[in-house]
Amino acid sequence: AASPHSILREVTVHGHRWIPHTSTAAINGHVPKRSWCAKVPKSDVTFTQGCDNDEHFCDLDYWSAVLPPNQIRDMLRDCNDFFRSYGIRELTRGELLRFFGMLILITRFEFGDRKELWSTTPPSKYIDAPALGMKTGMSRNRFYEIMRYVVWSKQPELIPQKMSHEADYRSEYSIPSK
């Protein structure tokens, strides 16, 4: 059987010469493995290298480890208070988590206009269509609605006296008028 390197050949693409890298030596020298540890705030859970050999953590467990313990609960409460006051359909916990996942997912796409992310037409024959609506189950209108009105944290009604940005505290972009 041929080795993977034997099928590689030198090519020129757009005037640039590409040469196959066949060395198994580490580029820039050996990089030793380092031990790491991440402790979930206010809990007994600690993640370390190889901690999931028993596969008892799901993807959501790892993702939740980066958030303060009550962040999702508080955001959901504050968003729904706000959504109700403007007659917008309330969020579910799953929908809020899906929204966060979509924010991370869209960083993997190159696009000019955000609505292209819901297109089911591939941008070229080599790249699949993003089709976020089909892949995530969230419509473009609902994503835009959440994006526009999401409440990341509860802000005090009265502006503290010594704030330097008092004029921008409640900008027209963050709090719509009723």
C-alpha positions in Angstrom: 0.0 0.0 0.0 1.2 3.5 -0.8 1.9 5.8 2.0 -0.2 9.0 2.3 2.9 11.0 1.4 3.6 9.1 -1.8 0.5 10.5 -3.5 1.3 14.1 -2.7 3.0 16.1 -5.4 4.2 19.6 -6.0 1.5 21.9 -7.5 1.2 25.5 -8.6 -2.0 27.3 -7.8 -2.6 30.9 -8.8 1.1 31.4 -9.3 2.1 30.0 -5.9 4.2 26.9 -5.7 3.0 24.4 -3.0 5.3 21.6 -1.9 4.1 18.6 0.1 5.2 18.5 3.7 6.5 14.9 4.2 8.5 15.3 7.4 7.1 13.7 10.6 9.4 15.9 12.7 7.7 18.6 14.8 7.8 22.0 13.2 9.5 24.4 15.6 10.6 21.6 17.8 8.9 19.3 20.3 6.0 20.8 22.3 5.4 19.0 25.6 1.9 18.2 26.8 0.8 20.3 29.7 -1.5 19.4 32.5 -4.6 21.6 32.8 -7.6 21.9 35.1 -10.8 23.9 35.0 -13.0 24.1 38.1 -16.7 25.0 37.6 -17.5 28.0 39.9 -19.5 27.2 43.0 -19.6 23.5 42.4 -17.6 20.3 43.0 -17.1 19.6 39.3 -13.5 19.8 37.9 -12.5 19.1 34.4 -8.9 17.9 33.8 -7.1 16.3 30.9 -8.6 12.8 30.3 -11.4 13.5 32.8 -14.1 12.2 30.5 -12.7 8.7 29.8 -15.9 7.3 31.3 -17.9 9.6 29.0 -20.2 10.9 31.7 -20.2 14.5 30.6 -22.2 15.7 27.7 -21.3 18.6 25.4 -23.7 20.9 27.4 -21.8 20.1 30.6 -18.6 21.4 29.1 -20.3 24.4 27.7 -22.1 25.2 30.9 -18.8 25.1 32.8 -17.8 28.5 31.3 -21.0 30.3 32.5 -21.7 31.5 36.0 -24.0 29.0 37.7 -27.3 31.0 37.4 -26.6 32.9 34.2 -29.0 31.0 32.0 -31.8 31.0 34.6 -31.3 34.8 35.1 -31.1 35.6 31.4 -34.2 33.6 30.7 -36.2 35.3 33.4 -35.0 38.8 32.4 -35.5 38.1 28.7 -39.0 36.8 29.2 -39.9 39.8 31.5 -38.8 42.1 28.7 -40.4 40.0 25.9 -43.7 39.9 27.7 -43.7 43.7 28.1 -43.3 44.1 24.3 -45.7 41.3 23.3 -43.0 39.0 22.0 -43.3 35.2 22.3 -41.3 34.1 25.4 -38.1 32.1 25.2 -37.6 28.6 26.4 -34.4 27.4 28.0 -33.7 25.3 24.9 -34.3 28.2 22.6 -31.8 30.4 24.5 -29.2 27.6 24.4 -29.8 27.1 20.7 -29.4 30.9 20.2 -26.0 30.8 22.0 -25.0 27.8 19.9 -25.9 29.6 16.7 -23.9 32.6 17.7 -20.9 30.3 18.0 -21.8 28.4 14.8 -22.0 31.5 12.6 -18.4 32.3 13.3 -17.6 29.3 11.1 -19.2 30.9 8.0 -18.1 33.7 5.7 -21.0 35.9 4.7 -21.9 39.4 3.6 -25.4 39.6 5.0 -26.6 37.6 8.0 -29.7 36.5 6.1 -27.4 34.4 3.8 -26.9 32.0 6.8 -30.5 30.8 6.3 -30.0 30.2 2.5 -30.5 26.7 1.3 -28.6 27.6 -2.0 -24.9 26.7 -1.8 -22.6 29.7 -2.4 -20.5 27.5 -4.8 -20.4 23.9 -5.8 -17.6 23.3 -3.3 -19.3 24.8 -0.2 -22.5 23.5 1.3 -25.3 26.0 2.0 -25.3 27.2 5.6 -29.1 26.5 5.9 -29.2 27.4 9.6 -33.0 27.2 9.7 -33.0 23.6 8.6 -29.9 22.6 10.7 -31.0 24.3 13.9 -34.7 24.5 13.7 -34.8 28.3 14.4 -36.2 30.6 11.8 -34.3 33.7 10.7 -37.1 36.0 12.1 -36.9 34.4 15.5 -33.1 34.6 15.6 -33.3 38.3 14.6 -36.0 38.9 17.3 -33.9 37.3 20.0 -30.7 39.0 18.8 -32.4 42.4 18.9 -34.1 42.1 22.3 -31.9 39.7 24.3 -31.3 40.9 27.9 -27.7 39.9 28.8 -28.0 41.3 32.4 -30.4 43.3 34.4 -29.5 47.0 34.7 -30.6 49.3 37.4 -33.5 51.6 36.6 -31.8 54.5 38.2 -28.4 55.5 36.7 -25.7 55.7 39.3 -24.5 59.2 39.8 -20.8 58.7 39.0 -21.3 56.8 35.7 -19.2 58.4 32.9 -21.4 57.3 30.1 -24.8 58.5 31.5 -26.0 59.8 28.1 -25.4 56.4 26.4 -26.8 54.3 29.3 -30.2 53.7 27.6 -29.3 54.2 23.9 -32.0 53.9 21.3 -30.4 50.8 20.0 -30.6 48.7 23.2 -33.9 49.7 24.7 -36.7 50.2 22.1 -39.5 52.6 23.0 -42.9 51.2 23.7 
